[in-house]
Amino acid sequence: MPELITEPSRVTAAGQPPKLIDEYVGRANTGQDDLSIAHMRSPSGWSEPGQRPEFDEFTIVLRGSLVVESEGDQVTVQAGQGVHTRPGEWVRYSSPGADGAEYISVCMPAFAPDTVHRDD
């Protein structure tokens, strides 16, 4: 029988100014450790520290644009586009555009604070 997910769990976000993370599937909301699916809303000017996560992250931008930096490269992901970052790859996310960004993030295995490995 299908299981209704009645609401997400709000997860604390890194970076400034604060962004909103609402997890629908994952450790915080459903207890799943193999997958997380979250709705993210980052304001204009938001950026977070670089990180070297232990998980695959698939991101689909719904509105605005998201800048994804990696070692030696940078890509701007526009609404209607997606990006995949791989485990062990250094990345830094930001939304410098005037509209910020709204996006869906899918992590495999599920996001956990101790598996992100953020820069100091």
C-alpha positions as CSV (number, residue, x, y, z in Angstrom):
1,M,0.0,0.0,0.0
2,P,1.3,3.5,-0.8
3,E,2.6,5.4,2.2
4,L,1.7,9.1,2.4
5,I,4.4,11.4,3.5
6,T,2.2,14.0,5.1
7,E,4.9,16.7,5.6
8,P,8.7,17.2,5.4
9,S,11.1,17.7,8.3
10,R,13.0,21.0,8.4
11,V,16.7,20.4,8.4
12,T,19.3,22.9,9.5
13,A,21.2,24.4,6.6
14,A,24.9,25.5,6.3
15,G,25.8,28.8,4.8
16,Q,24.7,32.4,4.9
17,P,22.2,33.9,4.5
18,P,20.1,31.0,5.7
19,K,18.4,28.7,3.3
20,L,15.5,26.4,3.9
21,I,15.8,22.6,3.6
22,D,12.6,20.5,3.8
23,E,13.4,16.8,3.7
24,Y,10.6,14.5,2.4
25,V,12.6,11.2,2.3
26,G,15.7,10.5,4.3
27,R,17.1,10.0,7.8
28,A,15.4,13.1,9.4
29,N,11.9,12.4,8.0
30,T,11.4,8.8,7.2
31,G,14.4,7.1,8.7
32,Q,15.7,5.9,5.4
33,D,19.5,5.8,5.1
34,D,19.8,4.8,1.5
35,L,18.2,7.9,-0.1
36,S,17.2,11.4,0.7
37,I,15.0,13.8,-1.2
38,A,14.8,17.4,-0.1
39,H,13.2,20.7,-1.3
40,M,15.7,23.5,-1.0
41,R,15.2,27.3,-1.2
42,S,18.3,29.5,-1.1
43,P,18.0,33.3,-1.1
44,S,20.0,35.6,-3.3
45,G,23.6,35.8,-2.1
46,W,23.6,32.5,-0.3
47,S,26.7,30.4,-0.2
48,E,27.9,27.5,1.8
49,P,31.4,26.2,2.7
50,G,33.1,23.8,0.3
51,Q,32.5,20.1,1.0
52,R,33.7,16.6,0.0
53,P,30.6,14.4,0.7
54,E,30.5,10.7,0.8
55,F,27.3,10.5,-1.4
56,D,26.1,11.1,-4.9
57,E,24.0,14.2,-5.1
58,F,21.6,14.9,-8.0
59,T,20.2,18.4,-8.1
60,I,17.3,19.7,-10.3
61,V,16.8,23.5,-10.3
62,L,13.2,24.5,-10.4
63,R,13.6,28.3,-10.2
64,G,16.5,30.7,-10.4
65,S,20.0,29.4,-10.7
66,L,22.6,27.5,-8.6
67,V,26.3,27.8,-9.0
68,V,28.3,24.6,-8.4
69,E,32.0,25.0,-8.0
70,S,34.4,22.0,-8.2
71,E,38.2,21.8,-8.1
72,G,39.2,23.9,-11.2
73,D,35.7,24.3,-12.6
74,Q,32.4,26.0,-12.1
75,V,28.9,25.4,-13.6
76,T,25.8,27.5,-13.4
77,V,22.7,25.3,-13.3
78,Q,19.6,27.1,-14.6
79,A,15.9,26.4,-13.9
80,G,15.0,23.2,-15.9
81,Q,18.5,21.8,-15.7
82,G,20.2,19.4,-13.3
83,V,23.7,18.5,-12.1
84,H,25.3,15.4,-10.5
85,T,28.1,15.5,-8.1
86,R,30.0,12.3,-7.1
87,P,31.2,11.0,-3.7
88,G,34.6,12.3,-2.8
89,E,34.4,15.2,-5.2
90,W,35.0,18.7,-3.7
91,V,32.1,21.0,-4.4
92,R,30.7,24.3,-3.2
93,Y,27.1,25.5,-3.8
94,S,25.8,29.1,-4.0
95,S,22.9,31.1,-5.4
96,P,24.4,34.5,-6.2
97,G,21.7,35.5,-8.7
98,A,19.0,38.1,-7.9
99,D,16.3,35.4,-7.6
100,G,18.2,32.9,-5.5
101,A,17.3,29.3,-6.2
102,E,14.7,26.7,-5.6
103,Y,15.7,23.1,-6.2
104,I,15.3,19.4,-5.4
105,S,18.3,17.5,-4.1
106,V,18.5,13.7,-4.1
107,C,21.3,12.1,-2.2
108,M,22.4,8.5,-2.3
109,P,23.0,7.3,0.3
110,A,21.0,9.7,2.4
111,F,22.5,12.9,3.6
112,A,24.0,12.8,7.1
113,P,25.9,15.7,8.8
114,D,28.9,13.4,9.4
115,T,29.2,12.4,5.8
116,V,29.5,15.9,4.2
117,H,33.0,16.9,5.4
118,R,32.7,20.7,5.1
119,D,35.7,22.9,4.8
120,D,36.6,24.7,8.1
